[in-house]
Every structure is written in C-alpha cells, then in structure tokens.
C-alpha cells in the first residue's frame, strides 16, 4: 500500500460512493477543500485509490489547544476494509500534523465507527447529534503534542 497526497477532486468519487451515495457528487465538494492549509491523503494499492482522508485547519470551539485540524471525508472502499488503509492514512496524517505544530485533531464521527476511532486513541466530546441526511455523529478528538 502506498500513501500519497492527492487532490480534492480525487476524493470526490470515494466520498460519493461511501459517504454520500444518496446525494449528488457536488455534495461531496466540502468547503475548504482548496484552502492552502488543507491536505488530502489517499491510500493506493497499485494504481487503485482505496481510501481517503482530508484534513482542514479548523479550530473546534469546545476543545483546548492552539492549532486544530479537522478530519473530514474519511472513507475506505468496502472490498479493502481489512487492509488497514484507514489507520495508515491517519498515521501519515498525524506525521504531517505534528510537522505543522498541530496539537489536536478532531472529527464529527459517525456513531457506527466511534469504536474504531476509540481504538486508535480518540476521545468523545459532548453528546450524539444528527447531521441531516447523513445520520448520528459524535465529536471525537486526539491530542498530539
């Protein structure tokens, strides 16, 4: 498996397929995708993009720290979920975040995958909330520095 920086446009088909299949491809374009502090990572097997993660410089108002990044749009194609692509992307993302002096990263995690995030060191913050058309989520975070 190879982890590489990718363009926002490369993330859209996977976001659409896995995260927002009942919405349009345009709904997979997130605000901040092209901001200079944003970066997108992809996991490849051969030439096939199997997993994605996007990181946005965005402070969460309820969490401590000086430099926050938000994880959004993390997804792995179903046939590759046993390949550890997601954890590989997050490990590489954390290396980059530490280089950028980020002290905390966070995400709005789907409740169905909160257990996965807990296993890799994230903590929950607050109560479960509903994202319209997507489902129940909870804020999760991980301190880095």
ZIHUDA-V852718 format. One record per pair of residues at least 6 apart in sequence whose ideal C-beta (glycine too) atoms are under 6 Angstrom apart, sorted by sequence separation. I is the first residue (numbers start at 1). J is the second residue. D is the distance in Angstrom with one decimal. If there is no record, write none. Layout:
i:I j:J d:D
i:I j:J d:D
This chain:
i:32 j:38 d:5.4
i:130 j:136 d:5.6
i:131 j:137 d:5.4
i:20 j:27 d:5.4
i:42 j:49 d:4.9
i:43 j:50 d:5.4
i:20 j:28 d:5.6
i:43 j:51 d:4.0
i:60 j:68 d:5.7
i:97 j:105 d:5.8
i:109 j:117 d:5.3
i:128 j:136 d:5.2
i:129 j:137 d:5.9
i:16 j:25 d:5.1
i:59 j:68 d:4.4
i:76 j:85 d:5.1
i:42 j:52 d:5.4
i:76 j:86 d:5.3
i:128 j:138 d:5.1
i:16 j:28 d:4.7
i:41 j:53 d:5.0
i:57 j:69 d:5.7
i:58 j:70 d:4.2
i:12 j:25 d:5.9
i:15 j:28 d:3.9
i:126 j:139 d:5.2
i:40 j:54 d:4.7
i:55 j:69 d:4.8
i:56 j:70 d:4.8
i:124 j:138 d:5.4
i:125 j:139 d:4.5
i:12 j:28 d:4.6
i:39 j:55 d:5.4
i:55 j:71 d:5.9
i:124 j:140 d:5.6
i:125 j:141 d:5.9
i:111 j:128 d:5.9
i:38 j:56 d:5.0
i:54 j:72 d:5.1
i:122 j:140 d:4.2
i:54 j:73 d:4.6
i:37 j:57 d:3.8
i:122 j:142 d:4.7
i:53 j:74 d:4.4
i:121 j:142 d:5.3
i:52 j:75 d:5.7
i:117 j:140 d:4.9
i:32 j:56 d:4.6
i:114 j:138 d:5.8
i:8 j:33 d:3.8
i:51 j:76 d:4.0
i:111 j:136 d:4.5
i:50 j:77 d:5.0
i:110 j:137 d:5.8
i:111 j:138 d:5.9
i:69 j:97 d:5.5
i:11 j:40 d:5.5
i:108 j:137 d:4.5
i:109 j:138 d:5.7
i:50 j:80 d:4.2
i:109 j:140 d:4.5
i:8 j:40 d:5.8
i:69 j:102 d:5.1
i:107 j:140 d:5.7
i:6 j:40 d:5.0
i:51 j:85 d:3.6
i:67 j:101 d:5.5
i:71 j:105 d:5.9
i:50 j:85 d:5.5
i:51 j:86 d:5.7
i:67 j:102 d:4.7
i:106 j:141 d:3.9
i:6 j:42 d:4.0
i:53 j:89 d:4.3
i:67 j:103 d:5.6
i:68 j:104 d:5.2
i:69 j:105 d:4.6
i:70 j:106 d:5.8
i:71 j:107 d:4.0
i:66 j:103 d:5.8
i:104 j:141 d:5.8
i:105 j:142 d:5.7
i:3 j:41 d:6.0
i:4 j:42 d:5.7
i:14 j:52 d:4.8
i:51 j:89 d:5.8
i:55 j:93 d:5.6
i:65 j:103 d:4.3
i:65 j:104 d:3.9
i:104 j:143 d:5.2
i:3 j:43 d:5.5
i:53 j:93 d:5.8
i:11 j:52 d:4.6
i:103 j:144 d:5.6
i:1 j:43 d:5.5
i:2 j:44 d:4.7
i:30 j:72 d:5.8
i:43 j:85 d:3.9
i:102 j:144 d:5.9
i:103 j:145 d:4.3
i:1 j:45 d:5.7
i:43 j:88 d:5.8
i:43 j:89 d:5.5
i:60 j:106 d:4.9
i:98 j:144 d:5.8
i:41 j:89 d:5.0
i:41 j:92 d:5.9
i:41 j:93 d:5.9
i:19 j:75 d:5.2
i:18 j:75 d:3.8
i:15 j:73 d:5.0
i:14 j:75 d:5.2
i:11 j:73 d:5.9
i:63 j:141 d:5.6
i:3 j:88 d:5.7
i:3 j:92 d:4.6
